[in-house]
Amino acid sequence: MPINVEPLLAHVPVWLLVLFRLTGIFIFAPVLGSRTIPGQIKIFLALALSFCIYPMLWAPASPSAALLRPILESGFSSLWTLGAAVAMELAIGLIIGFAASLPLIGIQLGGRVMDQQMGLGLAGVLNPVFDEQTGIVSEFYFILALVLFVILGGHRVMLAILIGSFNSVPLGGLTPDAHLADLLVGLLQTMYELAFRVAAPLLCIIFLETIAMGFIARTVPQMNILSIGFALRVLIGAIALIGAIAAQANVFVEALHRTMQALGTFFGM
């Protein structure tokens, strides 16, 4: 008895849009978008997720079913139309993944500022996630933020927001407007605010240390400040980092919650 595959073929274009929306988070998202994960593994995970999620979208009680049915019935008039829809779906995944990574980039940026102030800017290490050279302090804070992101379930929240977006944003229905621009600008502002709040304690202490060294250099000119200033700055900076790390972790968690809440609100969660 021949098997009729025509009903399944009608679902292929719609499934492709779902696949490309999921693929976007494997480019910029924390953990999932890491360059240390081979591309074949990312493709396999995206395919596996699409096969799991696509049937869920057609559940009778799911709001996404009403959004998918017109696309399934009408289809796409040309490859250009399908290509534009694929680009829009990929952009949604990229936006969610990039936005979720902004708190991690912010705390790494704050660590880079601290590296420069402590004089550790030349002591760089390779960050395999971004494939670039970073400072010791910035790499430490990035790893700390990544661990907190996983422990707090940030990857699960990110996937939940992505899956929930099918209920509010129809396939191929993303329209770049003022609301999207406000979301991205607000998230970038949160990232820079996080970087400043993380680096602020060390900046204040280093500022006071610089004033003290300048005062000693003026009052005791016989003392060679340059010979002890660098080591003293590293020592004071390390003590400041140990004392402020708990507060900095709380600041990161707060910024992560604000980012995920803004994403969830924008995509109707």
C-alpha positions, 0 to 999 in steps of 0.5 A, a space after each residue: 500500500 503506497 504511503 501518501 506523503 503529500 500532507 507531510 510535504 505541506 508542512 515542510 515550509 512551515 517546519 523550516 521557519 520553526 527550525 530557523 527561528 530555533 537556529 538563531 539561538 545557536 549563534 549568539 546565545 550563552 552556552 548554546 552559541 559557544 564556539 567550543 561546541 562543534 557546528 555539527 552538534 549545534 545543527 543536530 540540537 536545532 533539528 532535534 528541538 524543531 522535531 520536538 517543538 513543531 508538534 507542540 505548536 499544533 496542539 488544539 489548546 495552543 494559541 500558535 495553532 491559529 497562527 500557523 494554520 493560515 501559513 500552512 493553507 496559503 503557503 508561499 508564493 515564491 522562493 523570495 517570499 520564503 527566503 524573506 520569511 526565513 530571514 525574519 525567523 533567523 532574526 528572532 532567534 538572533 535577537 533572543 540569543 544576543 539579548 540573553 548574552 548581553 549581561 555576560 558581555 556587560 560583566 566581561 566589559 566591567 572586568 576589562 576595565 578593572 584589568 586596565 586599572 590594575 595594570 593587568 591589561 597585558 596579561 591576556 588569556 584566550 576566551 574560547 567563547 568569543 575567540 579573542 584575547 581577554 584579561 585575567 579579571 574579565 575572563 574570571 568574571 565571564 566564567 563566573 557569570 556563565 556559571 551563574 547563568 546555568 545555575 539560575 536556569 537562564 538557558 531554560 528561560 531563554 528557550 521558554 521565551 523562544 518557544 513562547 514567541 510562536 504564540 505571539 509572533 507569527 512565522 515570518 511576521 516580525 516587523 522591525 519597529 520602534 518597540 524593537 529598537 526600544 528593546 535593544 537600546 534598553 538592553 544595551 543600556 542595562 549592559 553598560 550599567 552592569 559594567 559600570 556597577 561591577 567596576 565601580 568599587 575597584 575604580 573608587 579604591 584605585 582612585 584613592 590609591 593613586 591619590 595616596 601614592 601621589 601624596 607620598 611621592 610629593 612628601 617623600 621624594 626619596 621613595 621610588 613610587 614606581 617600584 612599589 606602585 604597580 605591586 601595591 595596585 595589584 594587591 589592593 585590587 585583588 583585595 577589593 575584588 575578593 570583598 566585592 565579588 558577592 555584591 557584583 554577583 548580585 548585580 549580575 543576577 539582577 541585570 539577568 532578571 531584568 533582561 529576561 523579563 524585558 525579553 519575555 514582555 516583548 514576546 508576550 510571555 
